[in-house]
């Protein structure tokens, strides 16, 4: 089975930093735990890059985005050739359509 390279784009790293910093203020162990859960879920994409749910939003469907959920966060990614590009890791309540379209511009 071919392994895919998982690459977090700069905005995804920024998202993870912000998530960690926000949770860290109130609960340092929870901050570690959620970051570990997100990174574990992303690492599974090395072997199962198409395991996430495809986005069906008409404005994003043409870009073949997928998402994986690590409650309450959602990681958005695309598979291009043998790479998985993680674009954003956002709280599920955010307007991800707008943010992903902005990321593509």
Gaussian input, Z-matrix of N, CA and C with variables (Angstrom, degrees):
# hf/3-21g

backbone

0 1
 N
 C     1     B1
 C     2     B2     1     A1
 N     3     B3     2     A2     1     D1
 C     4     B4     3     A3     2     D2
 C     5     B5     4     A4     3     D3
 N     6     B6     5     A5     4     D4
 C     7     B7     6     A6     5     D5
 C     8     B8     7     A7     6     D6
 N     9     B9     8     A8     7     D7
 C    10    B10     9     A9     8     D8
 C    11    B11    10    A10     9     D9
 N    12    B12    11    A11    10    D10
 C    13    B13    12    A12    11    D11
 C    14    B14    13    A13    12    D12
 N    15    B15    14    A14    13    D13
 C    16    B16    15    A15    14    D14
 C    17    B17    16    A16    15    D15
 N    18    B18    17    A17    16    D16
 C    19    B19    18    A18    17    D17
 C    20    B20    19    A19    18    D18
 N    21    B21    20    A20    19    D19
 C    22    B22    21    A21    20    D20
 C    23    B23    22    A22    21    D21
 N    24    B24    23    A23    22    D22
 C    25    B25    24    A24    23    D23
 C    26    B26    25    A25    24    D24
 N    27    B27    26    A26    25    D25
 C    28    B28    27    A27    26    D26
 C    29    B29    28    A28    27    D27
 N    30    B30    29    A29    28    D28
 C    31    B31    30    A30    29    D29
 C    32    B32    31    A31    30    D30
 N    33    B33    32    A32    31    D31
 C    34    B34    33    A33    32    D32
 C    35    B35    34    A34    33    D33
 N    36    B36    35    A35    34    D34
 C    37    B37    36    A36    35    D35
 C    38    B38    37    A37    36    D36
 N    39    B39    38    A38    37    D37
 C    40    B40    39    A39    38    D38
 C    41    B41    40    A40    39    D39
 N    42    B42    41    A41    40    D40
 C    43    B43    42    A42    41    D41
 C    44    B44    43    A43    42    D42
 N    45    B45    44    A44    43    D43
 C    46    B46    45    A45    44    D44
 C    47    B47    46    A46    45    D45
 N    48    B48    47    A47    46    D46
 C    49    B49    48    A48    47    D47
 C    50    B50    49    A49    48    D48
 N    51    B51    50    A50    49    D49
 C    52    B52    51    A51    50    D50
 C    53    B53    52    A52    51    D51
 N    54    B54    53    A53    52    D52
 C    55    B55    54    A54    53    D53
 C    56    B56    55    A55    54    D54
 N    57    B57    56    A56    55    D55
 C    58    B58    57    A57    56    D56
 C    59    B59    58    A58    57    D57
 N    60    B60    59    A59    58    D58
 C    61    B61    60    A60    59    D59
 C    62    B62    61    A61    60    D60
 N    63    B63    62    A62    61    D61
 C    64    B64    63    A63    62    D62
 C    65    B65    64    A64    63    D63
 N    66    B66    65    A65    64    D64
 C    67    B67    66    A66    65    D65
 C    68    B68    67    A67    66    D66
 N    69    B69    68    A68    67    D67
 C    70    B70    69    A69    68    D68
 C    71    B71    70    A70    69    D69
 N    72    B72    71    A71    70    D70
 C    73    B73    72    A72    71    D71
 C    74    B74    73    A73    72    D72
 N    75    B75    74    A74    73    D73
 C    76    B76    75    A75    74    D74
 C    77    B77    76    A76    75    D75
 N    78    B78    77    A77    76    D76
 C    79    B79    78    A78    77    D77
 C    80    B80    79    A79    78    D78
 N    81    B81    80    A80    79    D79
 C    82    B82    81    A81    80    D80
 C    83    B83    82    A82    81    D81
 N    84    B84    83    A83    82    D82
 C    85    B85    84    A84    83    D83
 C    86    B86    85    A85    84    D84
 N    87    B87    86    A86    85    D85
 C    88    B88    87    A87    86    D86
 C    89    B89    88    A88    87    D87
 N    90    B90    89    A89    88    D88
 C    91    B91    90    A90    89    D89
 C    92    B92    91    A91    90    D90
 N    93    B93    92    A92    91    D91
 C    94    B94    93    A93    92    D92
 C    95    B95    94    A94    93    D93
 N    96    B96    95    A95    94    D94
 C    97    B97    96    A96    95    D95
 C    98    B98    97    A97    96    D96
 N    99    B99    98    A98    97    D97
 C   100   B100    99    A99    98    D98
 C   101   B101   100   A100    99    D99
 N   102   B102   101   A101   100   D100
 C   103   B103   102   A102   101   D101
 C   104   B104   103   A103   102   D102
 N   105   B105   104   A104   103   D103
 C   106   B106   105   A105   104   D104
 C   107   B107   106   A106   105   D105
 N   108   B108   107   A107   106   D106
 C   109   B109   108   A108   107   D107
 C   110   B110   109   A109   108   D108
 N   111   B111   110   A110   109   D109
 C   112   B112   111   A111   110   D110
 C   113   B113   112   A112   111   D111
 N   114   B114   113   A113   112   D112
 C   115   B115   114   A114   113   D113
 C   116   B116   115   A115   114   D114
 N   117   B117   116   A116   115   D115
 C   118   B118   117   A117   116   D116
 C   119   B119   118   A118   117   D117
 N   120   B120   119   A119   118   D118
 C   121   B121   120   A120   119   D119
 C   122   B122   121   A121   120   D120
 N   123   B123   122   A122   121   D121
 C   124   B124   123   A123   122   D122
 C   125   B125   124   A124   123   D123
 N   126   B126   125   A125   124   D124
 C   127   B127   126   A126   125   D125
 C   128   B128   127   A127   126   D126
 N   129   B129   128   A128   127   D127
 C   130   B130   129   A129   128   D128
 C   131   B131   130   A130   129   D129
 N   132   B132   131   A131   130   D130
 C   133   B133   132   A132   131   D131
 C   134   B134   133   A133   132   D132
 N   135   B135   134   A134   133   D133
 C   136   B136   135   A135   134   D134
 C   137   B137   136   A136   135   D135
 N   138   B138   137   A137   136   D136
 C   139   B139   138   A138   137   D137
 C   140   B140   139   A139   138   D138
 N   141   B141   140   A140   139   D139
 C   142   B142   141   A141   140   D140
 C   143   B143   142   A142   141   D141
 N   144   B144   143   A143   142   D142
 C   145   B145   144   A144   143   D143
 C   146   B146   145   A145   144   D144
 N   147   B147   146   A146   145   D145
 C   148   B148   147   A147   146   D146
 C   149   B149   148   A148   147   D147
 N   150   B150   149   A149   148   D148
 C   151   B151   150   A150   149   D149
 C   152   B152   151   A151   150   D150
 N   153   B153   152   A152   151   D151
 C   154   B154   153   A153   152   D152
 C   155   B155   154   A154   153   D153
 N   156   B156   155   A155   154   D154
 C   157   B157   156   A156   155   D155
 C   158   B158   157   A157   156   D156
 N   159   B159   158   A158   157   D157
 C   160   B160   159   A159   158   D158
 C   161   B161   160   A160   159   D159
 N   162   B162   161   A161   160   D160
 C   163   B163   162   A162   161   D161
 C   164   B164   163   A163   162   D162
 N   165   B165   164   A164   163   D163
 C   166   B166   165   A165   164   D164
 C   167   B167   166   A166   165   D165
 N   168   B168   167   A167   166   D166
 C   169   B169   168   A168   167   D167
 C   170   B170   169   A169   168   D168
 N   171   B171   170   A170   169   D169
 C   172   B172   171   A171   170   D170
 C   173   B173   172   A172   171   D171
 N   174   B174   173   A173   172   D172
 C   175   B175   174   A174   173   D173
 C   176   B176   175   A175   174   D174
 N   177   B177   176   A176   175   D175
 C   178   B178   177   A177   176   D176
 C   179   B179   178   A178   177   D177
 N   180   B180   179   A179   178   D178
 C   181   B181   180   A180   179   D179
 C   182   B182   181   A181   180   D180
 N   183   B183   182   A182   181   D181
 C   184   B184   183   A183   182   D182
 C   185   B185   184   A184   183   D183
 N   186   B186   185   A185   184   D184
 C   187   B187   186   A186   185   D185
 C   188   B188   187   A187   186   D186
 N   189   B189   188   A188   187   D187
 C   190   B190   189   A189   188   D188
 C   191   B191   190   A190   189   D189
 N   192   B192   191   A191   190   D190
 C   193   B193   192   A192   191   D191
 C   194   B194   193   A193   192   D192
 N   195   B195   194   A194   193   D193
 C   196   B196   195   A195   194   D194
 C   197   B197   196   A196   195   D195
 N   198   B198   197   A197   196   D196
 C   199   B199   198   A198   197   D197
 C   200   B200   199   A199   198   D198
 N   201   B201   200   A200   199   D199
 C   202   B202   201   A201   200   D200
 C   203   B203   202   A202   201   D201
 N   204   B204   203   A203   202   D202
 C   205   B205   204   A204   203   D203
 C   206   B206   205   A205   204   D204
 N   207   B207   206   A206   205   D205
 C   208   B208   207   A207   206   D206
 C   209   B209   208   A208   207   D207
 N   210   B210   209   A209   208   D208
 C   211   B211   210   A210   209   D209
 C   212   B212   211   A211   210   D210
 N   213   B213   212   A212   211   D211
 C   214   B214   213   A213   212   D212
 C   215   B215   214   A214   213   D213
 N   216   B216   215   A215   214   D214
 C   217   B217   216   A216   215   D215
 C   218   B218   217   A217   216   D216
 N   219   B219   218   A218   217   D217
 C   220   B220   219   A219   218   D218
 C   221   B221   220   A220   219   D219
 N   222   B222   221   A221   220   D220
 C   223   B223   222   A222   221   D221
 C   224   B224   223   A223   222   D222
 N   225   B225   224   A224   223   D223
 C   226   B226   225   A225   224   D224
 C   227   B227   226   A226   225   D225
 N   228   B228   227   A227   226   D226
 C   229   B229   228   A228   227   D227
 C   230   B230   229   A229   228   D228
 N   231   B231   230   A230   229   D229
 C   232   B232   231   A231   230   D230
 C   233   B233   232   A232   231   D231
 N   234   B234   233   A233   232   D232
 C   235   B235   234   A234   233   D233
 C   236   B236   235   A235   234   D234
 N   237   B237   236   A236   235   D235
 C   238   B238   237   A237   236   D236
 C   239   B239   238   A238   237   D237
 N   240   B240   239   A239   238   D238
 C   241   B241   240   A240   239   D239
 C   242   B242   241   A241   240   D240
 N   243   B243   242   A242   241   D241
 C   244   B244   243   A243   242   D242
 C   245   B245   244   A244   243   D243
 N   246   B246   245   A245   244   D244
 C   247   B247   246   A246   245   D245
 C   248   B248   247   A247   246   D246
 N   249   B249   248   A248   247   D247
 C   250   B250   249   A249   248   D248
 C   251   B251   250   A250   249   D249
 N   252   B252   251   A251   250   D250
 C   253   B253   252   A252   251   D251
 C   254   B254   253   A253   252   D252
 N   255   B255   254   A254   253   D253
 C   256   B256   255   A255   254   D254
 C   257   B257   256   A256   255   D255
 N   258   B258   257   A257   256   D256
 C   259   B259   258   A258   257   D257
 C   260   B260   259   A259   258   D258
 N   261   B261   260   A260   259   D259
 C   262   B262   261   A261   260   D260
 C   263   B263   262   A262   261   D261
 N   264   B264   263   A263   262   D262
 C   265   B265   264   A264   263   D263
 C   266   B266   265   A265   264   D264
 N   267   B267   266   A266   265   D265
 C   268   B268   267   A267   266   D266
 C   269   B269   268   A268   267   D267
 N   270   B270   269   A269   268   D268
 C   271   B271   270   A270   269   D269
 C   272   B272   271   A271   270   D270
 N   273   B273   272   A272   271   D271
 C   274   B274   273   A273   272   D272
 C   275   B275   274   A274   273   D273
 N   276   B276   275   A275   274   D274
 C   277   B277   276   A276   275   D275
 C   278   B278   277   A277   276   D276
 N   279   B279   278   A278   277   D277
 C   280   B280   279   A279   278   D278
 C   281   B281   280   A280   279   D279
 N   282   B282   281   A281   280   D280
 C   283   B283   282   A282   281   D281
 C   284   B284   283   A283   282   D282
 N   285   B285   284   A284   283   D283
 C   286   B286   285   A285   284   D284
 C   287   B287   286   A286   285   D285
 N   288   B288   287   A287   286   D286
 C   289   B289   288   A288   287   D287
 C   290   B290   289   A289   288   D288
 N   291   B291   290   A290   289   D289
 C   292   B292   291   A291   290   D290
 C   293   B293   292   A292   291   D291
 N   294   B294   293   A293   292   D292
 C   295   B295   294   A294   293   D293
 C   296   B296   295   A295   294   D294
 N   297   B297   296   A296   295   D295
 C   298   B298   297   A297   296   D296
 C   299   B299   298   A298   297   D297
 N   300   B300   299   A299   298   D298
 C   301   B301   300   A300   299   D299
 C   302   B302   301   A301   300   D300
 N   303   B303   302   A302   301   D301
 C   304   B304   303   A303   302   D302
 C   305   B305   304   A304   303   D303
 N   306   B306   305   A305   304   D304
 C   307   B307   306   A306   305   D305
 C   308   B308   307   A307   306   D306
 N   309   B309   308   A308   307   D307
 C   310   B310   309   A309   308   D308
 C   311   B311   310   A310   309   D309
 N   312   B312   311   A311   310   D310
 C   313   B313   312   A312   311   D311
 C   314   B314   313   A313   312   D312

   B1=1.4333
   B2=1.5279
   B3=1.3180
   B4=1.4581
   B5=1.5318
   B6=1.3352
   B7=1.4574
   B8=1.5155
   B9=1.3058
   B10=1.4470
   B11=1.5255
   B12=1.3183
   B13=1.4610
   B14=1.5184
   B15=1.3195
   B16=1.4581
   B17=1.5186
   B18=1.3234
   B19=1.4627
   B20=1.5248
   B21=1.3140
   B22=1.4547
   B23=1.5182
   B24=1.3099
   B25=1.4584
   B26=1.5306
   B27=1.3271
   B28=1.4694
   B29=1.5339
   B30=1.3187
   B31=1.4676
   B32=1.5263
   B33=1.3285
   B34=1.4660
   B35=1.5237
   B36=1.3360
   B37=1.4682
   B38=1.5320
   B39=1.3249
   B40=1.4638
   B41=1.5188
   B42=1.3390
   B43=1.4660
   B44=1.5257
   B45=1.3263
   B46=1.4669
   B47=1.5322
   B48=1.3228
   B49=1.4706
   B50=1.5213
   B51=1.3316
   B52=1.4595
   B53=1.5295
   B54=1.3165
   B55=1.4735
   B56=1.5262
   B57=1.3223
   B58=1.4647
   B59=1.5295
   B60=1.3290
   B61=1.4652
   B62=1.5248
   B63=1.3166
   B64=1.4684
   B65=1.5309
   B66=1.3197
   B67=1.4693
   B68=1.5241
   B69=1.3194
   B70=1.4685
   B71=1.5259
   B72=1.3163
   B73=1.4609
   B74=1.5299
   B75=1.3287
   B76=1.4689
   B77=1.5250
   B78=1.3515
   B79=1.4577
   B80=1.5318
   B81=1.3262
   B82=1.4691
   B83=1.5269
   B84=1.3261
   B85=1.4662
   B86=1.5260
   B87=1.3228
   B88=1.4685
   B89=1.5238
   B90=1.3332
   B91=1.4668
   B92=1.5299
   B93=1.3282
   B94=1.4686
   B95=1.5208
   B96=1.3128
   B97=1.4627
   B98=1.5308
   B99=1.3326
   B100=1.4703
   B101=1.5202
   B102=1.3312
   B103=1.4654
   B104=1.5265
   B105=1.3166
   B106=1.4610
   B107=1.5230
   B108=1.3300
   B109=1.4676
   B110=1.5208
   B111=1.3222
   B112=1.4668
   B113=1.5317
   B114=1.3264
   B115=1.4650
   B116=1.5355
   B117=1.3208
   B118=1.4662
   B119=1.5308
   B120=1.3245
   B121=1.4710
   B122=1.5275
   B123=1.3250
   B124=1.4663
   B125=1.5259
   B126=1.3149
   B127=1.4653
   B128=1.5269
   B129=1.3220
   B130=1.4777
   B131=1.5259
   B132=1.3340
   B133=1.4639
   B134=1.5232
   B135=1.3265
   B136=1.4636
   B137=1.5278
   B138=1.3186
   B139=1.4646
   B140=1.5230
   B141=1.3218
   B142=1.4645
   B143=1.5283
   B144=1.3297
   B145=1.4680
   B146=1.5297
   B147=1.3072
   B148=1.4678
   B149=1.5179
   B150=1.3302
   B151=1.4598
   B152=1.5194
   B153=1.3189
   B154=1.4633
   B155=1.5156
   B156=1.2972
   B157=1.4577
   B158=1.5210
   B159=1.3405
   B160=1.4748
   B161=1.5281
   B162=1.3260
   B163=1.4641
   B164=1.5160
   B165=1.3025
   B166=1.4550
   B167=1.5196
   B168=1.3182
   B169=1.4548
   B170=1.5286
   B171=1.3422
   B172=1.4707
   B173=1.5300
   B174=1.3252
   B175=1.4638
   B176=1.5223
   B177=1.3432
   B178=1.4637
   B179=1.5228
   B180=1.3047
   B181=1.4706
   B182=1.5293
   B183=1.3179
   B184=1.4663
   B185=1.5336
   B186=1.3450
   B187=1.4568
   B188=1.5271
   B189=1.3250
   B190=1.4690
   B191=1.5261
   B192=1.3195
   B193=1.4543
   B194=1.5132
   B195=1.3216
   B196=1.4613
   B197=1.5205
   B198=1.3280
   B199=1.4581
   B200=1.5206
   B201=1.3174
   B202=1.4580
   B203=1.5259
   B204=1.2993
   B205=1.4543
   B206=1.5188
   B207=1.3157
   B208=1.4580
   B209=1.5293
   B210=1.3206
   B211=1.4681
   B212=1.5086
   B213=1.2913
   B214=1.4598
   B215=1.5298
   B216=1.3395
   B217=1.4602
   B218=1.5204
   B219=1.3298
   B220=1.4604
   B221=1.5202
   B222=1.3294
   B223=1.4597
   B224=1.5224
   B225=1.3104
   B226=1.4617
   B227=1.5217
   B228=1.3255
   B229=1.4648
   B230=1.5162
   B231=1.3262
   B232=1.4718
   B233=1.5224
   B234=1.3207
   B235=1.4646
   B236=1.5231
   B237=1.3135
   B238=1.4679
   B239=1.5226
   B240=1.3301
   B241=1.4562
   B242=1.5247
   B243=1.3276
   B244=1.4663
   B245=1.5287
   B246=1.3326
   B247=1.4584
   B248=1.5250
   B249=1.3173
   B250=1.4551
   B251=1.5247
   B252=1.3281
   B253=1.4573
   B254=1.5239
   B255=1.3280
   B256=1.4636
   B257=1.5251
   B258=1.3332
   B259=1.4580
   B260=1.5227
   B261=1.3214
   B262=1.4626
   B263=1.5162
   B264=1.3354
   B265=1.4599
   B266=1.5301
   B267=1.3263
   B268=1.4572
   B269=1.5217
   B270=1.3122
   B271=1.4605
   B272=1.5259
   B273=1.3129
   B274=1.4624
   B275=1.5127
   B276=1.3275
   B277=1.4652
   B278=1.5311
   B279=1.3194
   B280=1.4695
   B281=1.5215
   B282=1.3183
   B283=1.4601
   B284=1.5305
   B285=1.3258
   B286=1.4636
   B287=1.5186
   B288=1.3207
   B289=1.4664
   B290=1.5220
   B291=1.3072
   B292=1.4655
   B293=1.5324
   B294=1.3227
   B295=1.4640
   B296=1.5294
   B297=1.3346
   B298=1.4664
   B299=1.5303
   B300=1.3161
   B301=1.4653
   B302=1.5287
   B303=1.3202
   B304=1.4700
   B305=1.5377
   B306=1.3085
   B307=1.4643
   B308=1.5398
   B309=1.2978
   B310=1.4632
   B311=1.5265
   B312=1.3234
   B313=1.4704
   B314=1.4988
   A1=108.97
   A2=115.97
   A3=121.69
   A4=110.21
   A5=115.49
   A6=120.72
   A7=108.99
   A8=115.62
   A9=122.02
   A10=108.83
   A11=116.19
   A12=120.69
   A13=108.13
   A14=116.88
   A15=121.84
   A16=107.43
   A17=116.00
   A18=121.41
   A19=109.36
   A20=115.60
   A21=120.70
   A22=108.40
   A23=115.74
   A24=120.17
   A25=109.30
   A26=117.95
   A27=120.66
   A28=114.37
   A29=118.12
   A30=120.22
   A31=111.03
   A32=117.78
   A33=120.85
   A34=110.67
   A35=117.28
   A36=120.28
   A37=110.49
   A38=115.97
   A39=120.34
   A40=110.40
   A41=116.58
   A42=120.75
   A43=110.86
   A44=116.52
   A45=120.06
   A46=111.19
   A47=116.77
   A48=119.82
   A49=110.96
   A50=116.27
   A51=120.62
   A52=111.58
   A53=116.68
   A54=120.76
   A55=109.52
   A56=115.30
   A57=120.28
   A58=110.95
   A59=116.81
   A60=121.03
   A61=111.69
   A62=117.18
   A63=121.71
   A64=110.93
   A65=116.36
   A66=120.26
   A67=110.93
   A68=116.83
   A69=122.95
   A70=112.34
   A71=116.96
   A72=121.41
   A73=110.95
   A74=116.00
   A75=120.54
   A76=114.20
   A77=115.90
   A78=117.28
   A79=110.49
   A80=118.29
   A81=121.21
   A82=114.29
   A83=118.57
   A84=119.07
   A85=110.96
   A86=117.03
   A87=119.80
   A88=110.54
   A89=116.91
   A90=120.89
   A91=109.91
   A92=115.77
   A93=119.73
   A94=111.05
   A95=116.11
   A96=121.67
   A97=112.22
   A98=117.37
   A99=119.52
   A100=110.19
   A101=116.81
   A102=119.22
   A103=110.43
   A104=116.74
   A105=121.04
   A106=111.11
   A107=117.71
   A108=121.40
   A109=111.58
   A110=116.17
   A111=120.10
   A112=110.13
   A113=116.99
   A114=120.16
   A115=111.28
   A116=117.01
   A117=120.48
   A118=110.37
   A119=116.59
   A120=120.11
   A121=110.72
   A122=116.87
   A123=120.14
   A124=111.40
   A125=117.33
   A126=119.63
   A127=111.72
   A128=117.91
   A129=120.75
   A130=111.85
   A131=116.32
   A132=119.75
   A133=112.12
   A134=117.93
   A135=120.72
   A136=110.50
   A137=116.34
   A138=121.17
   A139=113.76
   A140=116.09
   A141=120.51
   A142=110.17
   A143=117.12
   A144=120.11
   A145=114.65
   A146=117.54
   A147=120.14
   A148=111.96
   A149=116.72
   A150=119.69
   A151=113.10
   A152=117.64
   A153=120.27
   A154=111.60
   A155=114.68
   A156=121.91
   A157=109.87
   A158=118.08
   A159=119.44
   A160=110.22
   A161=115.76
   A162=119.99
   A163=108.77
   A164=116.36
   A165=121.32
   A166=113.21
   A167=117.15
   A168=121.05
   A169=108.62
   A170=118.27
   A171=120.69
   A172=114.50
   A173=117.34
   A174=118.74
   A175=112.72
   A176=117.87
   A177=121.42
   A178=113.62
   A179=117.09
   A180=121.30
   A181=112.28
   A182=117.04
   A183=120.76
   A184=113.26
   A185=117.47
   A186=121.51
   A187=112.81
   A188=116.97
   A189=122.84
   A190=113.83
   A191=115.98
   A192=120.05
   A193=110.47
   A194=114.69
   A195=122.97
   A196=107.06
   A197=114.80
   A198=118.26
   A199=109.89
   A200=114.24
   A201=120.44
   A202=106.37
   A203=114.80
   A204=120.76
   A205=110.17
   A206=114.54
   A207=123.01
   A208=103.48
   A209=115.93
   A210=122.62
   A211=112.91
   A212=119.51
   A213=129.77
   A214=113.15
   A215=116.96
   A216=121.53
   A217=111.71
   A218=114.46
   A219=121.91
   A220=107.87
   A221=116.41
   A222=121.82
   A223=108.12
   A224=116.11
   A225=122.70
   A226=109.03
   A227=115.57
   A228=119.01
   A229=111.42
   A230=114.23
   A231=122.32
   A232=107.96
   A233=115.51
   A234=121.96
   A235=106.93
   A236=115.64
   A237=121.38
   A238=106.79
   A239=114.61
   A240=122.85
   A241=109.15
   A242=118.79
   A243=119.62
   A244=111.84
   A245=116.04
   A246=120.68
   A247=110.84
   A248=113.75
   A249=121.81
   A250=106.01
   A251=116.17
   A252=121.25
   A253=108.78
   A254=116.07
   A255=121.13
   A256=106.68
   A257=114.88
   A258=120.66
   A259=112.89
   A260=116.53
   A261=120.67
   A262=109.74
   A263=115.51
   A264=123.22
   A265=104.46
   A266=115.95
   A267=121.00
   A268=112.01
   A269=115.02
   A270=119.98
   A271=107.41
   A272=116.48
   A273=121.47
   A274=114.92
   A275=118.08
   A276=121.09
   A277=112.76
   A278=117.30
   A279=119.79
   A280=111.49
   A281=115.61
   A282=122.31
   A283=108.62
   A284=115.65
   A285=119.44
   A286=112.96
   A287=119.19
   A288=120.93
   A289=109.94
   A290=116.41
   A291=121.37
   A292=110.72
   A293=117.08
   A294=120.83
   A295=112.24
   A296=117.66
   A297=120.23
   A298=111.07
   A299=117.20
   A300=119.70
   A301=109.89
   A302=115.81
   A303=120.81
   A304=110.00
   A305=116.88
   A306=122.07
   A307=111.50
   A308=117.26
   A309=121.42
   A310=112.49
   A311=117.07
   A312=120.00
   A313=111.72
   D1=130.55
   D2=-179.56
   D3=-75.30
   D4=134.64
   D5=175.29
   D6=-91.43
   D7=140.49
   D8=177.64
   D9=-99.79
   D10=146.10
   D11=173.80
   D12=-83.17
   D13=128.97
   D14=176.81
   D15=-100.73
   D16=120.22
   D17=-178.13
   D18=-121.06
   D19=122.27
   D20=174.83
   D21=-86.70
   D22=126.58
   D23=177.40
   D24=-78.47
   D25=161.79
   D26=-175.20
   D27=-51.42
   D28=-40.33
   D29=-179.69
   D30=-64.19
   D31=-34.42
   D32=178.27
   D33=-68.11
   D34=-40.27
   D35=175.92
   D36=-61.98
   D37=-42.81
   D38=178.13
   D39=-61.40
   D40=-43.02
   D41=178.04
   D42=-58.47
   D43=-45.70
   D44=-178.88
   D45=-64.48
   D46=-39.55
   D47=176.58
   D48=-61.40
   D49=-43.88
   D50=-178.77
   D51=-66.95
   D52=-40.31
   D53=177.43
   D54=-60.86
   D55=-49.22
   D56=-178.60
   D57=-60.48
   D58=-49.03
   D59=-178.11
   D60=-61.61
   D61=-40.50
   D62=-178.55
   D63=-64.07
   D64=-46.19
   D65=-178.35
   D66=-73.58
   D67=-34.26
   D68=-176.69
   D69=-57.42
   D70=-33.99
   D71=-178.11
   D72=-56.83
   D73=-42.85
   D74=-176.42
   D75=-97.68
   D76=-30.23
   D77=-172.05
   D78=-154.41
   D79=88.86
   D80=-177.75
   D81=-56.56
   D82=-38.27
   D83=-179.19
   D84=-70.23
   D85=-34.00
   D86=176.62
   D87=-67.84
   D88=-35.47
   D89=178.12
   D90=-62.58
   D91=-45.37
   D92=176.74
   D93=-61.32
   D94=-43.76
   D95=-176.10
   D96=-63.97
   D97=-46.06
   D98=-178.06
   D99=-68.23
   D100=-38.92
   D101=178.54
   D102=-64.01
   D103=-42.03
   D104=177.50
   D105=-62.85
   D106=-41.08
   D107=179.08
   D108=-64.09
   D109=-42.52
   D110=179.83
   D111=-65.14
   D112=-46.27
   D113=-178.53
   D114=-65.11
   D115=-36.56
   D116=176.98
   D117=-63.83
   D118=-44.48
   D119=178.92
   D120=-62.31
   D121=-40.59
   D122=179.26
   D123=-68.04
   D124=-35.63
   D125=179.96
   D126=-66.13
   D127=-28.20
   D128=177.29
   D129=-64.47
   D130=-21.50
   D131=178.99
   D132=-68.04
   D133=-17.72
   D134=176.01
   D135=-58.65
   D136=-38.87
   D137=-178.46
   D138=-100.15
   D139=-25.31
   D140=-176.15
   D141=-131.98
   D142=67.26
   D143=-173.13
   D144=-66.30
   D145=-22.96
   D146=-178.18
   D147=-101.68
   D148=16.92
   D149=-176.38
   D150=-78.26
   D151=-17.50
   D152=179.36
   D153=-74.05
   D154=165.90
   D155=179.47
   D156=-81.68
   D157=129.28
   D158=176.98
   D159=-67.69
   D160=144.43
   D161=175.01
   D162=-80.26
   D163=132.90
   D164=-177.02
   D165=-103.59
   D166=-1.90
   D167=178.07
   D168=-57.64
   D169=126.01
   D170=-175.37
   D171=-55.16
   D172=-34.44
   D173=-177.93
   D174=-76.26
   D175=-14.27
   D176=-179.68
   D177=-113.96
   D178=-16.50
   D179=-174.60
   D180=-55.84
   D181=-39.18
   D182=-177.92
   D183=-65.44
   D184=-17.57
   D185=-179.75
   D186=-92.05
   D187=-1.48
   D188=177.43
   D189=57.13
   D190=42.89
   D191=174.88
   D192=-73.39
   D193=147.21
   D194=171.29
   D195=-125.19
   D196=163.81
   D197=177.06
   D198=-139.08
   D199=148.97
   D200=169.98
   D201=-125.06
   D202=142.36
   D203=-175.80
   D204=-106.45
   D205=129.16
   D206=171.12
   D207=-127.90
   D208=88.88
   D209=-171.19
   D210=-41.36
   D211=130.36
   D212=0.12
   D213=-95.16
   D214=19.83
   D215=-175.35
   D216=-103.39
   D217=156.65
   D218=178.56
   D219=-130.55
   D220=128.42
   D221=175.41
   D222=-100.37
   D223=129.68
   D224=-178.05
   D225=-109.47
   D226=129.80
   D227=-175.50
   D228=-146.68
   D229=164.37
   D230=174.45
   D231=-130.57
   D232=146.15
   D233=174.80
   D234=-103.13
   D235=120.20
   D236=178.48
   D237=-129.44
   D238=114.87
   D239=-174.22
   D240=55.69
   D241=-119.60
   D242=-177.42
   D243=-105.94
   D244=25.65
   D245=179.91
   D246=-124.34
   D247=147.54
   D248=173.04
   D249=-111.80
   D250=117.40
   D251=179.53
   D252=-102.61
   D253=117.25
   D254=178.40
   D255=-92.24
   D256=115.90
   D257=-175.50
   D258=-86.28
   D259=-46.71
   D260=-176.46
   D261=-148.33
   D262=154.83
   D263=170.34
   D264=-129.20
   D265=107.43
   D266=-169.90
   D267=-124.41
   D268=153.68
   D269=172.54
   D270=-65.71
   D271=140.64
   D272=-176.43
   D273=-59.70
   D274=-19.98
   D275=-178.81
   D276=-84.75
   D277=-7.50
   D278=-177.73
   D279=-79.82
   D280=161.65
   D281=178.19
   D282=-82.54
   D283=81.38
   D284=-173.39
   D285=-67.86
   D286=-31.17
   D287=-179.82
   D288=-57.97
   D289=-50.42
   D290=-179.63
   D291=-61.36
   D292=-44.15
   D293=-176.92
   D294=-67.93
   D295=-37.90
   D296=179.16
   D297=-70.66
   D298=-40.78
   D299=177.95
   D300=-61.99
   D301=-41.11
   D302=177.77
   D303=-61.73
   D304=-37.97
   D305=-179.93
   D306=-65.38
   D307=-31.63
   D308=-177.05
   D309=-79.90
   D310=-15.40
   D311=-177.75
   D312=-82.60

